[in-house]
Amino acid sequence: MADEIEIQEEDDSEVKIAQSPIVTKITDVESSPRQMDFGEAMKKIVLGKKVTKLEWKDDKIYGIIDETILKLHKADGKLYQWILNDGDLSGEDYVEV
């Protein structure tokens, strides 16, 4: 929680202000996953890697190549043909699982 500070104005009115909370932990940029665009993600998939989108918020959902077809592995453990949409093609939040 932010700390409150009371300030006494010249006209004797009180003004309360709050400071931003102090950051106690800074995420190390080097340890966060490297994000890729669609083209980079597809290169990884072709190389046999599993790739997910941060937007999906579930690393059990990821793209792979299965029998030369681009597929999505979903949280239910099944593979589905990946029907690409504009969001997939323009996405820049792909990460390797």
C-alpha positions as CSV (number, residue, x, y, z in Angstrom):
1,M,0.0,0.0,0.0
2,A,1.1,3.5,-0.6
3,D,2.1,5.7,2.3
4,E,-0.1,8.7,2.9
5,I,1.4,12.1,3.6
6,E,-0.5,15.0,5.0
7,I,0.5,18.5,4.0
8,Q,-0.6,21.6,5.7
9,E,-1.4,24.3,3.1
10,E,-0.8,28.0,3.9
11,D,-4.6,28.5,4.2
12,D,-4.6,25.8,7.0
13,S,-6.4,23.3,4.7
14,E,-5.1,19.8,4.7
15,V,-4.1,17.9,1.5
16,K,-3.5,14.2,1.5
17,I,-1.2,12.8,-1.1
18,A,0.0,9.2,-1.7
19,Q,3.3,8.1,-2.9
20,S,3.7,5.3,-5.4
21,P,4.6,2.0,-3.8
22,I,8.3,1.2,-3.6
23,V,9.3,-1.5,-6.0
24,T,10.8,-4.3,-4.1
25,K,11.6,-6.7,-6.9
26,I,12.6,-5.9,-10.5
27,T,12.1,-8.7,-13.0
28,D,15.4,-9.6,-14.7
29,V,15.0,-9.0,-18.4
30,E,17.5,-11.7,-19.1
31,S,15.4,-14.3,-17.3
32,S,12.1,-13.5,-18.9
33,P,11.2,-15.4,-22.1
34,R,12.3,-13.9,-25.4
35,Q,9.2,-12.9,-27.3
36,M,9.1,-13.6,-31.0
37,D,6.9,-12.6,-34.0
38,F,4.9,-15.2,-36.0
39,G,7.7,-15.8,-38.5
40,E,10.3,-16.5,-35.8
41,A,7.8,-18.7,-33.9
42,M,7.2,-20.8,-37.1
43,K,10.9,-21.3,-37.6
44,K,11.1,-22.7,-34.0
45,I,8.1,-25.0,-34.7
46,V,9.7,-26.3,-37.9
47,L,12.8,-27.1,-35.8
48,G,10.6,-29.3,-33.5
49,K,10.2,-26.7,-30.7
50,K,6.9,-26.0,-28.9
51,V,5.7,-22.4,-29.1
52,T,2.9,-20.7,-27.2
53,K,1.5,-17.1,-27.1
54,L,1.6,-15.1,-23.9
55,E,-2.0,-14.0,-24.8
56,W,-3.2,-17.6,-24.3
57,K,-2.0,-17.5,-20.7
58,D,-1.6,-21.3,-20.6
59,D,1.6,-23.1,-21.5
60,K,-0.4,-26.3,-22.1
61,I,-1.6,-24.7,-25.3
62,Y,1.2,-24.6,-27.9
63,G,1.9,-25.0,-31.6
64,I,3.8,-27.9,-33.1
65,I,4.2,-29.6,-36.5
66,D,2.5,-33.1,-36.5
67,E,2.7,-35.1,-39.7
68,T,3.7,-32.0,-41.7
69,I,0.5,-30.2,-40.4
70,L,0.6,-27.1,-38.1
71,K,-1.3,-28.1,-35.0
72,L,-2.3,-26.8,-31.6
73,H,-1.9,-28.9,-28.5
74,K,-4.6,-27.8,-26.2
75,A,-5.0,-28.2,-22.4
76,D,-7.2,-31.3,-22.9
77,G,-4.1,-33.0,-24.3
78,K,-5.5,-33.4,-27.8
79,L,-4.1,-32.0,-31.1
80,Y,-6.2,-29.8,-33.3
81,Q,-5.4,-28.4,-36.7
82,W,-4.3,-24.8,-36.2
83,I,-6.5,-22.4,-38.2
84,L,-4.6,-19.2,-38.3
85,N,-6.3,-15.8,-37.8
86,D,-5.1,-12.3,-38.2
87,G,-4.1,-12.1,-34.5
88,D,-1.9,-15.2,-34.9
89,L,-0.2,-13.8,-37.9
90,S,0.4,-10.3,-36.4
91,G,1.3,-11.6,-33.0
92,E,4.6,-10.7,-31.4
93,D,4.1,-12.4,-28.1
94,Y,5.2,-16.0,-29.0
95,V,7.6,-17.7,-26.6
96,E,9.2,-21.2,-26.6
97,V,7.8,-23.6,-24.1
